[in-house]
Amino acid sequence: MIASFAHRFIFVAVPRTGSHTVRAALRPHLAATDWEQCTRFETRLCPVPQIASIGHGHVPARTIRAVLLPGMWDEMTSFAVFRDPLERFVSAFFLLKRDKAWDSIEALDAMKRLLADDKGRAHVLFSQQVSFLCDDDGQLMVSVLGLHSKLGSDLAAIFARVDLPPPLLQRVNAAPYPPGFAPDAELRELVEYRYAADYALGSTLRETPPQ
């Protein structure tokens, strides 16, 4: 997460949605008093104990809002990036299991077993996107939601909205996919079942740049 009081924005870093790419683009514009929390590649902890104690940088919007002054969340531009749930699950799997050399067949089998294992999916990388983006009633909390599939153009629109120059994007923390990997129909069905709330959110998003 990043909260910039200098530029009046809050970035909710949903895992495996290009969050490190967004962080890298935002950091040159941050003031010394702005907040950032991350623990991969380098450790930056938010000065608020309730957030620092989480131990990673993927902080839900409702948690960030709870530590701000009353009304501040609504006064600032909050944004995040949404990714196709199947793409995101596959990316999370290969990143978390990057120490093993997978072939496509064994990777598909391992993914299907993981989707059947509630304990295995407890890792933050496999959390549903709605758990970061929505309140307890399922209402979207961020004021702007970009699409991972259009990260360049959507992020440029978000930067313009908060009066920042066009972002310079670099690919960071990419997952190592085995050659020729492709999901099969069974994996698609399992992901659609387990991430039904994310698919419901995705169906409501308009394929237009953020305003």
C-alpha positions in Angstrom: 0.0 0.0 0.0 1.0 3.6 -0.6 -0.7 6.6 0.9 0.5 10.0 -0.4 -0.6 12.9 1.6 1.4 15.2 -0.7 -0.5 14.1 -3.8 -3.8 13.1 -2.1 -3.9 9.5 -3.3 -4.0 6.0 -1.8 -2.8 2.9 -3.8 -4.3 -0.4 -2.6 -1.7 -3.1 -3.7 -3.7 -6.2 -4.7 -1.2 -9.1 -5.0 -0.3 -10.3 -8.6 -1.9 -7.3 -10.3 1.3 -5.5 -11.2 1.6 -3.9 -7.8 5.4 -3.7 -7.9 5.3 -2.1 -11.3 2.9 0.5 -9.9 5.1 1.0 -6.8 8.1 1.6 -8.9 6.3 4.2 -11.0 5.0 6.0 -7.9 8.0 6.1 -5.7 9.9 9.0 -7.4 6.9 11.2 -6.6 6.5 10.3 -2.9 7.3 12.8 -0.1 9.2 11.8 3.1 6.0 12.0 5.1 4.0 9.6 2.7 3.4 6.1 3.8 4.4 2.9 2.0 4.4 -0.7 3.2 6.2 -3.5 1.3 8.4 -6.4 2.3 9.6 -7.9 -1.0 12.9 -6.7 -2.5 13.1 -4.2 0.3 11.3 -3.5 3.6 9.3 -0.4 4.0 6.8 -0.3 6.9 3.9 2.1 7.5 4.4 4.2 10.6 0.9 3.1 11.8 1.3 0.0 14.0 -2.0 -1.6 12.9 -0.7 -1.7 9.3 3.0 -2.4 10.0 2.0 -5.5 12.0 0.4 -7.1 8.9 3.9 -7.9 7.8 3.5 -7.4 4.0 2.4 -4.7 1.6 -1.0 -6.0 0.5 -3.2 -4.1 2.9 -7.0 -4.2 2.4 -8.8 -0.9 1.6 -11.0 -1.1 4.7 -7.9 -1.5 6.9 -6.3 1.6 5.4 -9.5 3.6 5.7 -9.8 2.7 9.4 -6.5 4.3 10.3 -7.1 7.6 8.5 -8.7 10.7 9.9 -12.5 10.8 9.5 -13.4 11.7 6.0 -9.9 11.5 4.6 -10.5 8.3 2.6 -13.3 10.0 0.7 -11.3 13.2 0.1 -8.3 11.3 -1.5 -8.2 9.4 -4.8 -8.0 5.7 -4.0 -7.1 3.3 -6.7 -6.0 -0.3 -7.4 -5.6 -2.7 -10.3 -8.0 -5.6 -11.1 -6.7 -8.7 -13.0 -8.5 -11.6 -14.7 -8.9 -14.1 -11.8 -7.6 -17.1 -13.8 -4.5 -15.2 -15.0 -3.9 -14.0 -11.5 -4.2 -17.4 -9.9 -1.8 -19.0 -12.4 0.7 -16.1 -11.9 0.5 -16.5 -8.1 1.0 -20.2 -8.3 4.1 -20.0 -10.5 5.6 -17.2 -8.4 5.0 -19.0 -5.1 6.3 -22.3 -6.5 9.2 -20.7 -8.5 11.9 -23.0 -7.0 10.5 -26.0 -8.9 10.9 -26.6 -12.6 7.4 -27.5 -13.7 6.1 -29.1 -16.9 2.6 -28.2 -18.0 0.8 -31.4 -17.0 2.2 -31.6 -13.4 1.6 -27.8 -13.0 -2.1 -28.2 -13.9 -2.5 -31.1 -11.5 -0.9 -29.2 -8.7 -3.1 -26.1 -9.3 -6.2 -28.3 -9.2 -5.1 -29.8 -5.9 -4.4 -26.4 -4.5 -7.9 -25.1 -5.5 -9.4 -28.0 -3.5 -7.3 -27.2 -0.4 -8.6 -24.4 1.8 -5.4 -24.4 3.8 -3.2 -24.2 0.7 -5.0 -21.2 -0.5 -4.5 -19.3 2.7 -1.5 -17.5 1.4 -2.1 -13.9 0.7 -1.2 -14.3 -3.0 -4.3 -16.5 -3.4 -6.7 -14.2 -1.5 -9.7 -13.0 -3.5 -9.3 -9.5 -5.0 -12.6 -8.4 -3.4 -11.0 -9.0 0.0 -8.7 -6.0 -0.7 -11.1 -3.9 -2.7 -14.5 -4.1 -1.0 -16.1 -3.4 2.3 -17.8 -5.9 4.5 -21.0 -5.4 2.5 -19.2 -6.2 -0.8 -19.2 -2.6 -2.0 -16.2 -1.5 -4.0 -14.2 1.0 -1.9 -11.7 2.4 -4.3 -12.6 5.4 -6.4 -10.7 4.2 -9.5 -10.1 0.6 -10.6 -7.7 0.1 -13.5 -7.4 -3.1 -15.5 -4.2 -5.2 -15.6 -5.0 -6.0 -19.2 -4.7 -2.2 -19.9 -2.2 -1.3 -17.3 -0.3 1.2 -19.3 -3.3 3.3 -20.5 -5.3 3.0 -17.2 -2.3 3.9 -15.0 -1.6 6.9 -17.2 -5.2 8.1 -16.7 -4.9 7.5 -12.9 -1.6 9.5 -12.8 -3.2 12.3 -14.7 -6.1 12.4 -12.3 -3.7 12.9 -9.3 -1.6 15.4 -11.3 1.5 13.2 -11.8 3.4 13.0 -15.0 2.9 9.9 -17.3 4.3 6.8 -15.6 7.4 5.0 -16.7 6.5 1.3 -16.4 8.9 -1.5 -15.9 8.1 -5.2 -15.4 8.9 -6.2 -11.9 8.5 -9.6 -10.0 7.2 -11.5 -13.1 6.2 -15.2 -12.5 8.3 -17.9 -14.3 5.9 -19.8 -16.5 6.9 -23.2 -18.1 7.1 -23.1 -21.9 3.7 -23.6 -23.6 1.6 -23.6 -20.4 -2.1 -23.1 -20.9 -5.0 -23.7 -18.5 -7.5 -26.4 -19.4 -11.3 -26.4 -19.1 -11.3 -28.1 -15.7 -8.9 -25.5 -14.2 -11.0 -22.7 -15.6 -14.1 -24.1 -13.9 -12.4 -24.6 -10.6 -11.1 -21.0 -10.6 -14.5 -19.7 -11.6 -16.0 -21.5 -8.6 -13.4 -20.5 -6.0 -13.1 -16.9 -7.2 -16.8 -16.3 -8.0 -16.8 -13.0 -6.1 -13.9 -11.7 -8.2 -15.6 -12.7 -11.4 -18.7 -10.9 -10.3 -16.7 -7.8 -9.6 -15.0 -8.1 -13.0 -18.3 -8.4 -14.8 -19.3 -5.0 -13.5 -16.1 -3.2 -14.7 -16.4 -1.1 -17.9 -13.7 -1.7 -20.5 -13.0 2.1 -20.6 -10.1 4.1 -19.2 -10.6 5.4 -15.6 -12.0 8.9 -15.4 
